Amino acid sequence: MSLAERFLKEFDELPEEKKKVVIDFIELLKMKDRNELGTLMDTIIKENQQALKELSQ
């Protein structure tokens, strides 16, 4: 059984309120990934600020 199949099987067996908690958790994980990506991009820009200024001229 694949991970997706197992997830769907387990998810289907949950009561509706617990399904909402699972969805909230998934959204939290996705938001965390977006925040980490944003932080990484901020760091890259900060570390390369001089080079970026030179390229923009």
PyMOL Python script that loads the backbone (N, CA, C, O; Angstrom):
from pymol import cmd

cmd.read_pdbstr("""\
ATOM      1  N   MET A   1       0.851  -1.176   0.000  1.00  0.00           N
ATOM      2  CA  MET A   1       0.000   0.000   0.000  1.00  0.00           C
ATOM      3  C   MET A   1       0.899   1.241   0.000  1.00  0.00           C
ATOM      4  O   MET A   1       1.813   1.350   0.817  1.00  0.00           O
ATOM      5  N   SER A   2       0.636   2.162  -0.907  1.00  0.00           N
ATOM      6  CA  SER A   2       1.440   3.375  -0.977  1.00  0.00           C
ATOM      7  C   SER A   2       1.091   4.304   0.187  1.00  0.00           C
ATOM      8  O   SER A   2       0.074   4.128   0.857  1.00  0.00           O
ATOM      9  N   LEU A   3       1.924   5.259   0.404  1.00  0.00           N
ATOM     10  CA  LEU A   3       1.702   6.221   1.475  1.00  0.00           C
ATOM     11  C   LEU A   3       0.404   6.991   1.251  1.00  0.00           C
ATOM     12  O   LEU A   3      -0.356   7.220   2.192  1.00  0.00           O
ATOM     13  N   ALA A   4       0.153   7.387   0.010  1.00  0.00           N
ATOM     14  CA  ALA A   4      -1.082   8.118  -0.309  1.00  0.00           C
ATOM     15  C   ALA A   4      -2.313   7.253  -0.043  1.00  0.00           C
ATOM     16  O   ALA A   4      -3.309   7.732   0.499  1.00  0.00           O
ATOM     17  N   GLU A   5      -2.241   5.987  -0.426  1.00  0.00           N
ATOM     18  CA  GLU A   5      -3.367   5.078  -0.190  1.00  0.00           C
ATOM     19  C   GLU A   5      -3.607   4.883   1.301  1.00  0.00           C
ATOM     20  O   GLU A   5      -4.749   4.864   1.762  1.00  0.00           O
ATOM     21  N   ARG A   6      -2.534   4.743   2.035  1.00  0.00           N
ATOM     22  CA  ARG A   6      -2.653   4.569   3.490  1.00  0.00           C
ATOM     23  C   ARG A   6      -3.251   5.812   4.124  1.00  0.00           C
ATOM     24  O   ARG A   6      -4.124   5.726   4.987  1.00  0.00           O
ATOM     25  N   PHE A   7      -2.764   6.985   3.682  1.00  0.00           N
ATOM     26  CA  PHE A   7      -3.291   8.239   4.214  1.00  0.00           C
ATOM     27  C   PHE A   7      -4.792   8.348   3.958  1.00  0.00           C
ATOM     28  O   PHE A   7      -5.565   8.661   4.863  1.00  0.00           O
ATOM     29  N   LEU A   8      -5.196   8.086   2.712  1.00  0.00           N
ATOM     30  CA  LEU A   8      -6.613   8.200   2.366  1.00  0.00           C
ATOM     31  C   LEU A   8      -7.471   7.221   3.164  1.00  0.00           C
ATOM     32  O   LEU A   8      -8.572   7.558   3.600  1.00  0.00           O
ATOM     33  N   LYS A   9      -6.963   6.028   3.345  1.00  0.00           N
ATOM     34  CA  LYS A   9      -7.701   5.028   4.127  1.00  0.00           C
ATOM     35  C   LYS A   9      -7.880   5.505   5.567  1.00  0.00           C
ATOM     36  O   LYS A   9      -8.982   5.466   6.113  1.00  0.00           O
ATOM     37  N   GLU A  10      -6.786   5.954   6.169  1.00  0.00           N
ATOM     38  CA  GLU A  10      -6.848   6.434   7.555  1.00  0.00           C
ATOM     39  C   GLU A  10      -7.725   7.677   7.664  1.00  0.00           C
ATOM     40  O   GLU A  10      -8.524   7.804   8.592  1.00  0.00           O
ATOM     41  N   PHE A  11      -7.571   8.588   6.714  1.00  0.00           N
ATOM     42  CA  PHE A  11      -8.330   9.835   6.712  1.00  0.00           C
ATOM     43  C   PHE A  11      -9.825   9.556   6.610  1.00  0.00           C
ATOM     44  O   PHE A  11     -10.626  10.158   7.326  1.00  0.00           O
ATOM     45  N   ASP A  12     -10.195   8.647   5.724  1.00  0.00           N
ATOM     46  CA  ASP A  12     -11.617   8.312   5.525  1.00  0.00           C
ATOM     47  C   ASP A  12     -12.266   7.755   6.786  1.00  0.00           C
ATOM     48  O   ASP A  12     -13.473   7.901   6.981  1.00  0.00           O
ATOM     49  N   GLU A  13     -11.475   7.119   7.635  1.00  0.00           N
ATOM     50  CA  GLU A  13     -12.016   6.509   8.850  1.00  0.00           C
ATOM     51  C   GLU A  13     -12.179   7.503   9.997  1.00  0.00           C
ATOM     52  O   GLU A  13     -12.785   7.175  11.017  1.00  0.00           O
ATOM     53  N   LEU A  14     -11.646   8.707   9.841  1.00  0.00           N
ATOM     54  CA  LEU A  14     -11.738   9.701  10.910  1.00  0.00           C
ATOM     55  C   LEU A  14     -13.111  10.364  10.939  1.00  0.00           C
ATOM     56  O   LEU A  14     -13.775  10.483   9.909  1.00  0.00           O
ATOM     57  N   PRO A  15     -13.531  10.794  12.133  1.00  0.00           N
ATOM     58  CA  PRO A  15     -14.745  11.606  12.201  1.00  0.00           C
ATOM     59  C   PRO A  15     -14.481  12.984  11.569  1.00  0.00           C
ATOM     60  O   PRO A  15     -13.332  13.406  11.440  1.00  0.00           O
ATOM     61  N   GLU A  16     -15.531  13.658  11.188  1.00  0.00           N
ATOM     62  CA  GLU A  16     -15.431  14.926  10.465  1.00  0.00           C
ATOM     63  C   GLU A  16     -14.563  15.959  11.198  1.00  0.00           C
ATOM     64  O   GLU A  16     -13.760  16.644  10.565  1.00  0.00           O
ATOM     65  N   GLU A  17     -14.713  16.074  12.496  1.00  0.00           N
ATOM     66  CA  GLU A  17     -13.932  17.057  13.267  1.00  0.00           C
ATOM     67  C   GLU A  17     -12.432  16.757  13.206  1.00  0.00           C
ATOM     68  O   GLU A  17     -11.616  17.673  13.109  1.00  0.00           O
ATOM     69  N   LYS A  18     -12.079  15.489  13.262  1.00  0.00           N
ATOM     70  CA  LYS A  18     -10.668  15.104  13.181  1.00  0.00           C
ATOM     71  C   LYS A  18     -10.123  15.355  11.777  1.00  0.00           C
ATOM     72  O   LYS A  18      -8.952  15.699  11.616  1.00  0.00           O
ATOM     73  N   LYS A  19     -10.963  15.185  10.773  1.00  0.00           N
ATOM     74  CA  LYS A  19     -10.538  15.485   9.397  1.00  0.00           C
ATOM     75  C   LYS A  19     -10.173  16.963   9.272  1.00  0.00           C
ATOM     76  O   LYS A  19      -9.212  17.314   8.587  1.00  0.00           O
ATOM     77  N   LYS A  20     -10.935  17.817   9.927  1.00  0.00           N
ATOM     78  CA  LYS A  20     -10.637  19.253   9.900  1.00  0.00           C
ATOM     79  C   LYS A  20      -9.278  19.532  10.546  1.00  0.00           C
ATOM     80  O   LYS A  20      -8.529  20.389  10.077  1.00  0.00           O
ATOM     81  N   VAL A  21      -8.967  18.816  11.608  1.00  0.00           N
ATOM     82  CA  VAL A  21      -7.676  18.985  12.287  1.00  0.00           C
ATOM     83  C   VAL A  21      -6.541  18.563  11.354  1.00  0.00           C
ATOM     84  O   VAL A  21      -5.505  19.226  11.300  1.00  0.00           O
ATOM     85  N   VAL A  22      -6.728  17.481  10.631  1.00  0.00           N
ATOM     86  CA  VAL A  22      -5.707  17.007   9.690  1.00  0.00           C
ATOM     87  C   VAL A  22      -5.479  18.055   8.602  1.00  0.00           C
ATOM     88  O   VAL A  22      -4.336  18.367   8.270  1.00  0.00           O
ATOM     89  N   ILE A  23      -6.558  18.596   8.048  1.00  0.00           N
ATOM     90  CA  ILE A  23      -6.448  19.623   7.014  1.00  0.00           C
ATOM     91  C   ILE A  23      -5.735  20.851   7.571  1.00  0.00           C
ATOM     92  O   ILE A  23      -4.879  21.423   6.896  1.00  0.00           O
ATOM     93  N   ASP A  24      -6.074  21.261   8.783  1.00  0.00           N
ATOM     94  CA  ASP A  24      -5.397  22.406   9.407  1.00  0.00           C
ATOM     95  C   ASP A  24      -3.901  22.145   9.549  1.00  0.00           C
ATOM     96  O   ASP A  24      -3.082  23.034   9.314  1.00  0.00           O
ATOM     97  N   PHE A  25      -3.553  20.921   9.934  1.00  0.00           N
ATOM     98  CA  PHE A  25      -2.143  20.568  10.099  1.00  0.00           C
ATOM     99  C   PHE A  25      -1.403  20.623   8.766  1.00  0.00           C
ATOM    100  O   PHE A  25      -0.277  21.114   8.697  1.00  0.00           O
ATOM    101  N   ILE A  26      -2.033  20.121   7.717  1.00  0.00           N
ATOM    102  CA  ILE A  26      -1.421  20.172   6.387  1.00  0.00           C
ATOM    103  C   ILE A  26      -1.195  21.623   5.968  1.00  0.00           C
ATOM    104  O   ILE A  26      -0.135  21.964   5.442  1.00  0.00           O
ATOM    105  N   GLU A  27      -2.186  22.470   6.201  1.00  0.00           N
ATOM    106  CA  GLU A  27      -2.047  23.888   5.857  1.00  0.00           C
ATOM    107  C   GLU A  27      -0.930  24.542   6.666  1.00  0.00           C
ATOM    108  O   GLU A  27      -0.197  25.383   6.146  1.00  0.00           O
ATOM    109  N   LEU A  28      -0.798  24.160   7.936  1.00  0.00           N
ATOM    110  CA  LEU A  28       0.274  24.680   8.778  1.00  0.00           C
ATOM    111  C   LEU A  28       1.640  24.278   8.226  1.00  0.00           C
ATOM    112  O   LEU A  28       2.555  25.100   8.180  1.00  0.00           O
ATOM    113  N   LEU A  29       1.780  23.037   7.813  1.00  0.00           N
ATOM    114  CA  LEU A  29       3.048  22.575   7.243  1.00  0.00           C
ATOM    115  C   LEU A  29       3.394  23.345   5.962  1.00  0.00           C
ATOM    116  O   LEU A  29       4.548  23.715   5.747  1.00  0.00           O
ATOM    117  N   LYS A  30       2.395  23.580   5.122  1.00  0.00           N
ATOM    118  CA  LYS A  30       2.630  24.311   3.878  1.00  0.00           C
ATOM    119  C   LYS A  30       3.027  25.758   4.169  1.00  0.00           C
ATOM    120  O   LYS A  30       3.904  26.311   3.506  1.00  0.00           O
ATOM    121  N   MET A  31       2.375  26.368   5.167  1.00  0.00           N
ATOM    122  CA  MET A  31       2.693  27.739   5.542  1.00  0.00           C
ATOM    123  C   MET A  31       4.126  27.807   6.083  1.00  0.00           C
ATOM    124  O   MET A  31       4.866  28.742   5.776  1.00  0.00           O
ATOM    125  N   LYS A  32       4.503  26.829   6.875  1.00  0.00           N
ATOM    126  CA  LYS A  32       5.863  26.777   7.421  1.00  0.00           C
ATOM    127  C   LYS A  32       6.886  26.696   6.294  1.00  0.00           C
ATOM    128  O   LYS A  32       7.910  27.378   6.332  1.00  0.00           O
ATOM    129  N   ASP A  33       6.611  25.866   5.292  1.00  0.00           N
ATOM    130  CA  ASP A  33       7.513  25.754   4.140  1.00  0.00           C
ATOM    131  C   ASP A  33       7.637  27.079   3.405  1.00  0.00           C
ATOM    132  O   ASP A  33       8.735  27.472   3.012  1.00  0.00           O
ATOM    133  N   ARG A  34       6.510  27.775   3.216  1.00  0.00           N
ATOM    134  CA  ARG A  34       6.545  29.077   2.537  1.00  0.00           C
ATOM    135  C   ARG A  34       7.359  30.088   3.348  1.00  0.00           C
ATOM    136  O   ARG A  34       8.128  30.865   2.782  1.00  0.00           O
ATOM    137  N   ASN A  35       7.191  30.076   4.669  1.00  0.00           N
ATOM    138  CA  ASN A  35       7.928  31.000   5.526  1.00  0.00           C
ATOM    139  C   ASN A  35       9.424  30.700   5.481  1.00  0.00           C
ATOM    140  O   ASN A  35      10.244  31.617   5.445  1.00  0.00           O
ATOM    141  N   GLU A  36       9.778  29.416   5.484  1.00  0.00           N
ATOM    142  CA  GLU A  36      11.192  29.042   5.414  1.00  0.00           C
ATOM    143  C   GLU A  36      11.785  29.454   4.076  1.00  0.00           C
ATOM    144  O   GLU A  36      12.930  29.902   4.020  1.00  0.00           O
ATOM    145  N   LEU A  37      11.026  29.309   3.003  1.00  0.00           N
ATOM    146  CA  LEU A  37      11.497  29.720   1.688  1.00  0.00           C
ATOM    147  C   LEU A  37      11.688  31.236   1.650  1.00  0.00           C
ATOM    148  O   LEU A  37      12.672  31.730   1.101  1.00  0.00           O
ATOM    149  N   GLY A  38      10.742  31.966   2.236  1.00  0.00           N
ATOM    150  CA  GLY A  38      10.856  33.419   2.293  1.00  0.00           C
ATOM    151  C   GLY A  38      12.085  33.849   3.081  1.00  0.00           C
ATOM    152  O   GLY A  38      12.790  34.772   2.673  1.00  0.00           O
ATOM    153  N   THR A  39      12.345  33.199   4.189  1.00  0.00           N
ATOM    154  CA  THR A  39      13.524  33.510   5.005  1.00  0.00           C
ATOM    155  C   THR A  39      14.803  33.210   4.230  1.00  0.00           C
ATOM    156  O   THR A  39      15.756  33.987   4.279  1.00  0.00           O
ATOM    157  N   LEU A  40      14.826  32.089   3.518  1.00  0.00           N
ATOM    158  CA  LEU A  40      15.986  31.730   2.712  1.00  0.00           C
ATOM    159  C   LEU A  40      16.233  32.785   1.635  1.00  0.00           C
ATOM    160  O   LEU A  40      17.370  33.208   1.426  1.00  0.00           O
ATOM    161  N   MET A  41      15.174  33.204   0.958  1.00  0.00           N
ATOM    162  CA  MET A  41      15.316  34.224  -0.091  1.00  0.00           C
ATOM    163  C   MET A  41      15.818  35.541   0.496  1.00  0.00           C
ATOM    164  O   MET A  41      16.666  36.201  -0.105  1.00  0.00           O
ATOM    165  N   ASP A  42      15.306  35.929   1.660  1.00  0.00           N
ATOM    166  CA  ASP A  42      15.778  37.152   2.321  1.00  0.00           C
ATOM    167  C   ASP A  42      17.270  37.065   2.622  1.00  0.00           C
ATOM    168  O   ASP A  42      18.003  38.035   2.432  1.00  0.00           O
ATOM    169  N   THR A  43      17.716  35.906   3.091  1.00  0.00           N
ATOM    170  CA  THR A  43      19.133  35.708   3.397  1.00  0.00           C
ATOM    171  C   THR A  43      19.984  35.793   2.138  1.00  0.00           C
ATOM    172  O   THR A  43      21.035  36.433   2.135  1.00  0.00           O
ATOM    173  N   ILE A  44      19.532  35.152   1.075  1.00  0.00           N
ATOM    174  CA  ILE A  44      20.280  35.189  -0.191  1.00  0.00           C
ATOM    175  C   ILE A  44      20.391  36.618  -0.701  1.00  0.00           C
ATOM    176  O   ILE A  44      21.461  37.045  -1.134  1.00  0.00           O
ATOM    177  N   ILE A  45      19.296  37.352  -0.650  1.00  0.00           N
ATOM    178  CA  ILE A  45      19.311  38.747  -1.114  1.00  0.00           C
ATOM    179  C   ILE A  45      20.246  39.582  -0.247  1.00  0.00           C
ATOM    180  O   ILE A  45      21.031  40.374  -0.770  1.00  0.00           O
ATOM    181  N   LYS A  46      20.172  39.418   1.055  1.00  0.00           N
ATOM    182  CA  LYS A  46      21.020  40.192   1.965  1.00  0.00           C
ATOM    183  C   LYS A  46      22.494  39.885   1.717  1.00  0.00           C
ATOM    184  O   LYS A  46      23.318  40.797   1.654  1.00  0.00           O
ATOM    185  N   GLU A  47      22.827  38.607   1.578  1.00  0.00           N
ATOM    186  CA  GLU A  47      24.216  38.202   1.385  1.00  0.00           C
ATOM    187  C   GLU A  47      24.764  38.635   0.022  1.00  0.00           C
ATOM    188  O   GLU A  47      25.977  38.766  -0.141  1.00  0.00           O
ATOM    189  N   ASN A  48      23.899  38.853  -0.936  1.00  0.00           N
ATOM    190  CA  ASN A  48      24.335  39.204  -2.283  1.00  0.00           C
ATOM    191  C   ASN A  48      23.865  40.594  -2.705  1.00  0.00           C
ATOM    192  O   ASN A  48      23.747  40.882  -3.896  1.00  0.00           O
ATOM    193  N   GLN A  49      23.605  41.435  -1.742  1.00  0.00           N
ATOM    194  CA  GLN A  49      23.049  42.759  -2.014  1.00  0.00           C
ATOM    195  C   GLN A  49      23.944  43.579  -2.940  1.00  0.00           C
ATOM    196  O   GLN A  49      23.452  44.216  -3.872  1.00  0.00           O
ATOM    197  N   GLN A  50      25.227  43.569  -2.697  1.00  0.00           N
ATOM    198  CA  GLN A  50      26.142  44.353  -3.530  1.00  0.00           C
ATOM    199  C   GLN A  50      26.136  43.857  -4.978  1.00  0.00           C
ATOM    200  O   GLN A  50      26.058  44.654  -5.913  1.00  0.00           O
ATOM    201  N   ALA A  51      26.217  42.571  -5.151  1.00  0.00           N
ATOM    202  CA  ALA A  51      26.195  42.009  -6.513  1.00  0.00           C
ATOM    203  C   ALA A  51      24.882  42.325  -7.213  1.00  0.00           C
ATOM    204  O   ALA A  51      24.879  42.623  -8.408  1.00  0.00           O
ATOM    205  N   LEU A  52      23.777  42.265  -6.498  1.00  0.00           N
ATOM    206  CA  LEU A  52      22.477  42.572  -7.082  1.00  0.00           C
ATOM    207  C   LEU A  52      22.396  44.044  -7.499  1.00  0.00           C
ATOM    208  O   LEU A  52      21.816  44.368  -8.535  1.00  0.00           O
ATOM    209  N   LYS A  53      22.978  44.927  -6.690  1.00  0.00           N
ATOM    210  CA  LYS A  53      23.000  46.353  -7.047  1.00  0.00           C
ATOM    211  C   LYS A  53      23.801  46.570  -8.313  1.00  0.00           C
ATOM    212  O   LYS A  53      23.389  47.329  -9.190  1.00  0.00           O
ATOM    213  N   GLU A  54      24.939  45.911  -8.415  1.00  0.00           N
ATOM    214  CA  GLU A  54      25.775  46.050  -9.617  1.00  0.00           C
ATOM    215  C   GLU A  54      25.059  45.512 -10.855  1.00  0.00           C
ATOM    216  O   GLU A  54      25.174  46.096 -11.933  1.00  0.00           O
ATOM    217  N   LEU A  55      24.339  44.431 -10.720  1.00  0.00           N
ATOM    218  CA  LEU A  55      23.626  43.851 -11.842  1.00  0.00           C
ATOM    219  C   LEU A  55      22.452  44.744 -12.294  1.00  0.00           C
ATOM    220  O   LEU A  55      22.081  44.737 -13.468  1.00  0.00           O
ATOM    221  N   SER A  56      21.890  45.488 -11.380  1.00  0.00           N
ATOM    222  CA  SER A  56      20.738  46.310 -11.722  1.00  0.00           C
ATOM    223  C   SER A  56      21.123  47.599 -12.441  1.00  0.00           C
ATOM    224  O   SER A  56      20.247  48.302 -12.946  1.00  0.00           O
ATOM    225  N   GLN A  57      22.409  47.921 -12.499  1.00  0.00           N
ATOM    226  CA  GLN A  57      22.831  49.168 -13.140  1.00  0.00           C
ATOM    227  C   GLN A  57      23.044  48.996 -14.621  1.00  0.00           C
ATOM    228  O   GLN A  57      23.401  49.952 -15.308  1.00  0.00           O
TER     229      GLN A  57
END
""", "prot")
cmd.dss("prot")
cmd.show_as("cartoon", "prot")
cmd.util.cbc("prot")
cmd.orient("prot")
